[in-house]
Amino acid sequence: MRKKKTALGKSRISQYSNRNKVIRALGFINYHHYLESNLWKEIRARVLAQNRVCLKCGGEKYLQIHHKKYTKANLSGKDIKNLIVLCKKCHRKVTRIENLGQLTAMRATTKFLASKNK
Ligand SMILES: [Zn+2]
C-alpha cells in the first residue's frame, strides 16, 4: 500500500518535470511563460470553440482549460484531446484532489469527474 503511494507520488512529480522539459524544448522559459504565450492563447481558443461549458458542473462563467495530461502533442497544440474545459471553481477542486491525493492530473481528473461532488 505504502509502496503504491510512493510510486504514484513519483509519477506525479515526473509529470511536471516532463511538462517542463517539453515547455523548454518549445522555447519557453517556464510554464508561466508558456501560459502567457500566443501559442497557449490559440490552443485555449480552440478548446473553447469545441466546448463552452464546464465539463463538471455545466457552468458557463470563468472557464479555464485543464490538462488531464501534459504531452508534447497537447503542449504544442498538435492534439488537444487531453484538454478539457472546467470553470474556475471546478478547476480549483481538481487541483486540490491532485495535490492532496498526490495523484497525477489524469487520475485526479477521472476521480473528480466521477464524483458527485459539485
Ligand atoms: Zn464547474
Residues whose N, C-alpha, C, O or C-beta is under 5 A from the ligand:
A	BS01	ZN	C54 K56 C57 G58 G59 L86 C87 C90
